[in-house]
């Protein structure tokens, strides 16, 4: 989806507080889904501590009862001791739009919205690669379909822009779109990239926030240690599709504006890095291993963030109980789960031996 260029002067007089599909809350007037809402709880200049949650990689589907799993996640959020002010959704909201027939994909998007509304708080979307309809060689929809690409999910959720920002209690939040359109031999595709136009927009968006503490959201990570995690010295440090191709350019913008944290998803592996004062945090996937169990030892989960009145940001990665509901033909997933359990059992055996000194 094309983005309207914003020049430097126009930027400073243009609001960027677009609520990407935040739901209507009781007692809030003049605010409908898809409009530009006020901040979730008071004007941007109001200060004070608050919590928010980062939910990413929901991959909502009825397959493996993923819709029931996501409802369980929502109940976990509702059970938090301190009620979050809002939720940042990290992308891959629907199970898949790349290889799925449109009607089935549209139902996944509908379920995502219906279940997310149960949070009872504003929630803000980020574009994931699986949220795009048909940008892949395995597409099940024609390239001339009127809903092709990002249009389908953005129309369904009344999502005005694929990247935007908003303020809450003196903090500034920016949501990026890293699903960059390309043209491949098979037709329209994508790569993991922010792009120069959006990077320029980001620089002036963060600049307009001045000294306010800042948090940025991207679906595909700027930092990810895939090769190290796998222990594979032959694996590329920036594997295509796993790490942003223009991550160095992005980091330069983040660093000079003193961004507190970048919230990431996509890999389903929780990771935490700090580089030049910026925290790069990949939350656990809400769906774990695409609703098939744990992924690299991490179960389904999300991250709770606390924003202090003093500008400090702290976080806690949370996991919730969900037993995988595998389909009859999920034989490979059963094998992976058995292998993972065998590793856990062996770790427990070795721990017992080593603590006993034998």
ABEGO torsion letter per residue (X at the ends): XBBBBBBAAAAAABBABBBBGBBBBBGBBGBBBGBBBBBABEBAABBEBBBBBBBBGAGBBABGGAAAAAAAAAAAAAABABBBABBBBAEGABABAAABBAAAAAAAAAAAAAAAAAAGBBBBBBBBAAABBGBBAABABBAABAABEAAAAAAAAGBABABBBBBBGGBBBBBBBABBBBBBAAEBBBBBBAEAAAAAAAAAAAAAAEABBBBBBBABBABBBAAAAAGBAABBABBBGABBAAAAAAAAAAAAAGBABBBBBGAGBBBBBBBGGBBBBBBBBAAEBGGAEBBGGBBBBBBBBBBBAAGBBBBBBBBBBBBBBBBAABAAAAAAAAAAAAAAAAAAAAAAAAAAGX
